């Protein structure tokens, strides 16, 4: 998963939204991906070292990433609704 997240973060660097509202959505997405990256790195380290505390920290970071994903999805859906569109998953 880490290579996919890292690749997505690299590609996002080249995307420059033209409007502030889309920039805010992009920023939420980047923040969410960085949270996932941190959680996966921590979980990977915990699995390698078999350290329960590190695994628990990784799980906490994963929960944070999921909350950020919900925040991103809601913001995206709200923006779509404002413009008479809807998001398909």
Secondary structure, 3 states (H helix, E strand, C coil): CHHHHHHHHHHHCCCCCCCHHHHHHHHHHHHHHHHHHHHHHHHHHHHHHCCHHHHHHHHHHHHHHHHHHHHHHHHHHHHHHHCCCCCCC
